[in-house]
């Protein structure tokens, strides 16, 4: 793989650390790597957002901070998700990744899902919103329907996975999304991206962002 291709992958990477036992030391190391390697963002727990934004500013660097809300299960109330989003933005988050209520999808309550996405987007106050639909828990028909919902919504991205459920991103899910997403909405593949070849394949299938904790390490090892 060429150096240019590596740079392109890194520029699409939301360099991620969302482990339950995440510490500031780990988050700071993630930020340092994100700055050094030109990542699209760092995706970190909400409790670290304010400190991360201050640290990046003190370093004289420019790196968007992304965080997650309703994570990882998605079944908190809409009001709670909106508060989380508003609080994250107040702390300096530039991007928000929200988890949908999968139960509503299973019940066919797509109008509820759409209303919630739009409410959270309003709470984001102009920041990017990515909608995690947890594809491993959905049928193909439900994924297609969620593509329609996100396409109709005010959100910016549809995202495959939290990485905390039964499976992460799959080539099939991204291919399905690419075939059905409209209105200029973008696609983020996340969860379980274990090799550089996999990352390249997701991009070839239509992913605009890659959510992964491994890509920087893999490219560093490659040299």
N, C-alpha and C positions, 0 to 999 in steps of 0.2 A: 504494500500500500504506500502511496506517495505521501510526502510530507504535507502537501496541500490538502489531500484527502483527510489526513489526521487533523489538521487545523479546522477543516470544515466540520468534522465530527465533534470536536471540542466546542466549537462555537454553537452547536446545537444541544449541548449537554447541560442539563440541570444537575449539577454535581451534588449528590444527595447524602445526607446523614439523618436518618429518622429512627434510629434504634432507641428502644425504651431507656437504655442506660447511657444515652448520649451525654457527654460532658462538654464544658466550654473548651477544654483543651482539644478535644476532637473536632469541635465546630471550628475553632480557630485554625487548625491544621487544614480543614476542608476549605476554608476561605482562602488561605494562603495558596493552596493548589488552584482554586478557582481563578484567582487573580493571575497567577503565573501562567496558567495554561489557556486563558482566554475563554472560560466557560460562559454559557448563556446566563447562568445564575447559580447560586447555591440554594438548595432546598433543605431547610432546617426546622426543628421544632419551634413553635411560636414563642416559647419562653426565652429563646436566645436571640430573637429578632432585633430588639433594641440594642443589645450589646454588640451584635454583629454589624449593624449599620454604623454604629459609632466607631467600631474598630476599622472598618473599611474606609471611613472618612479620615480617620487619624493616619492611615497608611497612605493617604493621598491617591487612593485607587477608585476605580469605577466598576462595581460588580453588583447587579441586582440581587436582592435577597427575596427568596420565595419561601412561603410557609404553607402548612396544610391546616384545614379546618374540617370539623366533623370527622376527624380521622381516628382510626381507620374504618370504623363501622358504618358511619353515615346516618345513623338513626337518631341523632340528637334533633331537637326541635329546630325549626327554621329560625326562630328568634335567637336561639343559642348560636347557630351558625353565623347569623348576621352580626351578632355581638363579637364573635371571634374574628370575623373578617374586618370589622371596623377597628377593633383593638389592634390587630396586626398592622393595618394601614397606619394607624396613629403611631405605632412603634417604628414605622419606616419600611414595611414590606412593600415591594414593588409588584409582586405576583402572588396570587392566592390559588391554591389547588384545593378544591372542595370535593367531598365524597357525597354522592347522591344517596337518597334513601332507597336502597335496593328493594325493600319490602313494597314500597309504592309501585315500583316497576312490576313486581310479581302480581300485584293486585290490579294492574292496568291503570293506575292513577297517574297517567302521564301529565295531566293538567296540574296536579300537585307538584310534580317534579319540575315542570317548566316554571311555575310561579316561584318555587323556592330558588331556582337558579337565578331568576331575574331579581329576586329580593337580595340575594347575596351579592350579585353584581352591582346593585345600587349601593350596597354597603362598602364595596371596594373602592368607591369614589374615583373611578377612572383607571384603576390598576387592572392588569391582566387577570382574567379568571379562567382557570382550567377546570373542567368538570370530569371527575373520576367516576367512571361508570362500573368499575369492577367486572370486567368482561368474563372472568372465569365463573361468575355466578349467574350469567345471563345466557339465554339461548340466542341463536343467530337472529331470530325474529326480534327479540328484545333489544339486541345490539343495534339492529337496523332502525327500530323505533326510537331508540335513544339518539341515534344520529339525526333523526328528524327533529327531535325535541331540542337538541343542542343547536342545530342549524337555525331553528326558529327563535332561539333565545338570544339574550344579550351577551352571552359568554364568548370567549375568544378561542378556546381550545376544547376538544374532547380528549380525554386521557383514558388509557386502558385500565390501569390498575394501581392499587396502593402498594403492592409488593408484600402485603401482610395477610393475604387470603390464600386460597388453595393453589393459585397459579398467578404468574405475572403476565407480561405482554406475550402475545403469540403472533406469529406471522399472519395466521388466518384472521385474527381479530383486526389487525391493522389494515389488511387488504379489504376486509368488509367495510371498515370505517371509510377508507379512501373511496370506495365505490358509492357510498351513500351520504357522506357529509357534504353540505352545500353552504352557500352564502358566505364563502370566504373563511369559514371556520377552519382552524388548524388541528393537527393531530399530535398528541404526545404519547409515545410508547414508553412504558415504565414498568419496572419489576422484572427481575431475573435476567437482565441483559448481561450475559456472562462472557461473551467474547467480542472481539473487534469485528469479526465477520458477521455476527448477529446484529451488531449496531449498524453496520453498512447495509445489511439486508432490510432492516426496518426503515431506513432512510429511502432505500430504493422502492419500497412498497408504499411510501407516502408519508412517513413520520416527519414532522417538522421540528420536534424536540425529542430528546432522549432523557428519561429520568433514570439515573443509574449511579451507584456508588463505586462501580468497578472500572469505568472507562478510563479515567485518568491513570489509575494504577496500571492497567493493561498497556496503555501507550507509553508510560514511563518504563515499564519492563521491556517493551519493544525497542526503546531507545530512540 
